């Protein structure tokens, strides 16, 4: 039994030493890399383009209503569907 405890103790010492050395090497490398790294550049922000001018809403509505009327005349839309879409376009 004493041999087993001695072996476990030796393993613990070796593992602890290896961990300590590894941590020290990692810290030194990180410090060197930090010294070699170029300073961070400032981010440049660009002003966004202004929104496009509003389109004449009335002319867009008229075009949509004309297309809707054509679909109804062709028999693609029923009277009820036509009225629902017309109300949606006009915002009612």
C-alpha atoms as a printed R data frame, in Angstrom:
   type eleno elety resid chain resno       x      y       z
1  ATOM     1    CA   UNK     A     1   0.000  0.000   0.000
2  ATOM     2    CA   UNK     A     2   2.783  2.547   0.703
3  ATOM     3    CA   UNK     A     3   4.086  2.060  -2.832
4  ATOM     4    CA   UNK     A     4   0.677  2.881  -4.265
5  ATOM     5    CA   UNK     A     5   0.384  6.091  -2.222
6  ATOM     6    CA   UNK     A     6   3.914  7.101  -3.162
7  ATOM     7    CA   UNK     A     7   3.113  6.579  -6.862
8  ATOM     8    CA   UNK     A     8  -0.091  8.591  -6.597
9  ATOM     9    CA   UNK     A     9   1.706 11.400  -4.781
10 ATOM    10    CA   UNK     A    10   4.470 11.468  -7.419
11 ATOM    11    CA   UNK     A    11   1.848 11.603 -10.194
12 ATOM    12    CA   UNK     A    12   0.039 14.468  -8.455
13 ATOM    13    CA   UNK     A    13   3.293 16.440  -8.087
14 ATOM    14    CA   UNK     A    14   4.239 15.890 -11.728
15 ATOM    15    CA   UNK     A    15   0.745 16.845 -12.940
16 ATOM    16    CA   UNK     A    16   0.678 19.965 -10.754
17 ATOM    17    CA   UNK     A    17   4.114 21.030 -11.940
18 ATOM    18    CA   UNK     A    18   3.177 20.477 -15.569
19 ATOM    19    CA   UNK     A    19   0.026 22.532 -15.136
20 ATOM    20    CA   UNK     A    20   1.904 25.388 -13.495
21 ATOM    21    CA   UNK     A    21   4.562 25.429 -16.219
22 ATOM    22    CA   UNK     A    22   1.947 25.270 -18.964
23 ATOM    23    CA   UNK     A    23   0.022 28.196 -17.455
24 ATOM    24    CA   UNK     A    24   3.199 30.257 -17.145
25 ATOM    25    CA   UNK     A    25   4.176 29.578 -20.767
26 ATOM    26    CA   UNK     A    26   0.664 30.515 -21.934
27 ATOM    27    CA   UNK     A    27   0.764 33.796 -20.019
28 ATOM    28    CA   UNK     A    28   4.209 34.660 -21.435
29 ATOM    29    CA   UNK     A    29   3.101 33.901 -24.985
30 ATOM    30    CA   UNK     A    30  -0.049 35.967 -24.567
31 ATOM    31    CA   UNK     A    31   2.042 38.861 -23.272
32 ATOM    32    CA   UNK     A    32   4.413 38.637 -26.236
33 ATOM    33    CA   UNK     A    33   1.562 38.480 -28.720
34 ATOM    34    CA   UNK     A    34  -0.077 41.488 -27.088
35 ATOM    35    CA   UNK     A    35   3.142 43.476 -27.503
36 ATOM    36    CA   UNK     A    36   3.524 42.452 -31.155
37 ATOM    37    CA   UNK     A    37  -0.091 43.021 -32.140
38 ATOM    38    CA   UNK     A    38  -0.783 46.292 -33.934
39 ATOM    39    CA   UNK     A    39  -2.951 48.724 -32.019
40 ATOM    40    CA   UNK     A    40  -6.639 48.237 -32.735
41 ATOM    41    CA   UNK     A    41  -7.947 50.590 -35.382
42 ATOM    42    CA   UNK     A    42 -10.957 52.721 -34.782
43 ATOM    43    CA   UNK     A    43 -14.055 51.608 -36.582
44 ATOM    44    CA   UNK     A    44 -15.255 53.989 -39.209
45 ATOM    45    CA   UNK     A    45 -18.923 54.726 -39.290
46 ATOM    46    CA   UNK     A    46 -20.514 55.910 -42.464
47 ATOM    47    CA   UNK     A    47 -23.648 57.938 -42.565
48 ATOM    48    CA   UNK     A    48 -26.411 55.966 -44.186
49 ATOM    49    CA   UNK     A    49 -27.978 57.212 -47.357
50 ATOM    50    CA   UNK     A    50 -31.159 59.209 -46.887
51 ATOM    51    CA   UNK     A    51 -34.366 57.321 -47.580
52 ATOM    52    CA   UNK     A    52 -35.757 57.704 -51.082
53 ATOM    53    CA   UNK     A    53 -38.414 60.348 -51.523
54 ATOM    54    CA   UNK     A    54 -41.911 59.068 -50.903
55 ATOM    55    CA   UNK     A    55 -43.720 57.818 -53.962
56 ATOM    56    CA   UNK     A    56 -46.994 59.464 -54.796
57 ATOM    57    CA   UNK     A    57 -49.321 57.172 -52.852
58 ATOM    58    CA   UNK     A    58 -52.367 58.160 -54.859
59 ATOM    59    CA   UNK     A    59 -50.891 57.105 -58.202
60 ATOM    60    CA   UNK     A    60 -49.729 53.783 -56.713
61 ATOM    61    CA   UNK     A    61 -53.213 53.146 -55.343
62 ATOM    62    CA   UNK     A    62 -54.776 53.978 -58.697
63 ATOM    63    CA   UNK     A    63 -52.470 51.523 -60.478
64 ATOM    64    CA   UNK     A    64 -53.319 48.783 -57.976
65 ATOM    65    CA   UNK     A    65 -57.042 49.464 -58.312
66 ATOM    66    CA   UNK     A    66 -56.798 49.349 -62.107
67 ATOM    67    CA   UNK     A    67 -55.009 45.974 -61.981
68 ATOM    68    CA   UNK     A    68 -57.597 44.767 -59.487
69 ATOM    69    CA   UNK     A    69 -60.430 45.851 -61.798
70 ATOM    70    CA   UNK     A    70 -58.812 44.035 -64.711
71 ATOM    71    CA   UNK     A    71 -58.575 40.836 -62.660
72 ATOM    72    CA   UNK     A    72 -62.242 41.142 -61.741
73 ATOM    73    CA   UNK     A    73 -63.212 41.750 -65.387
74 ATOM    74    CA   UNK     A    74 -61.254 38.658 -66.437
75 ATOM    75    CA   UNK     A    75 -63.154 36.603 -63.860
76 ATOM    76    CA   UNK     A    76 -60.092 35.873 -61.747
77 ATOM    77    CA   UNK     A    77 -61.601 37.618 -58.708
78 ATOM    78    CA   UNK     A    78 -65.099 37.362 -57.321
79 ATOM    79    CA   UNK     A    79 -67.037 40.455 -56.268
80 ATOM    80    CA   UNK     A    80 -66.303 39.702 -52.600
81 ATOM    81    CA   UNK     A    81 -62.552 39.253 -53.220
82 ATOM    82    CA   UNK     A    82 -62.537 42.447 -55.260
83 ATOM    83    CA   UNK     A    83 -64.198 44.410 -52.447
84 ATOM    84    CA   UNK     A    84 -61.810 42.985 -49.815
85 ATOM    85    CA   UNK     A    85 -58.711 43.862 -51.844
86 ATOM    86    CA   UNK     A    86 -60.096 47.286 -52.705
87 ATOM    87    CA   UNK     A    87 -60.637 48.018 -49.003
88 ATOM    88    CA   UNK     A    88 -57.105 46.826 -48.206
89 ATOM    89    CA   UNK     A    89 -55.591 49.083 -50.888
90 ATOM    90    CA   UNK     A    90 -57.588 52.097 -49.750
91 ATOM    91    CA   UNK     A    91 -56.790 51.391 -46.110
92 ATOM    92    CA   UNK     A    92 -60.355 50.956 -44.943
